[in-house]
Amino acid sequence: MNQIDSLKEQIAKTEVVLAESRENFEKNPNSYSAQLLLLSTENYLADLLKQLDTLQAQR
């Protein structure tokens, strides 16, 4: 598996976690940990997408 495929796999898994994090935050909007998990997951996904864009641009 090359690096791009690996990143795509990580992105897919992170999108699932993000959906779960959003659902958890909607159920617990006053929870600091739910908010922190949502924000960190969003940032991690953004980083993965940037890495994917960079790798695809190099091809």
HUQUI-V44610 format. One record per backbone hydrogen bond with DSSP energy under -1.0 kcal/mol. NH is the residue of the N-H (numbers start at 1). CO is the residue of the C=O. If there is no record, write none. Layout:
# HUQUI-V44610
[[NH;CO] [NH;CO]]
This chain:
# HUQUI-V44610
[[6;2] [7;3] [8;4] [9;5] [10;6] [11;7] [12;8] [13;9] [14;10] [15;11] [16;12] [17;13] [18;14] [19;15] [20;16] [21;17] [22;18] [23;19] [24;20] [25;21] [26;22] [27;23] [28;24] [31;28] [35;31] [36;32] [37;33] [38;34] [39;35] [40;36] [41;37] [42;38] [43;39] [44;40] [45;41] [46;42] [47;43] [48;44] [49;45] [50;46] [51;47] [52;48] [53;49] [54;50] [55;51] [56;52] [57;53] [58;54]]
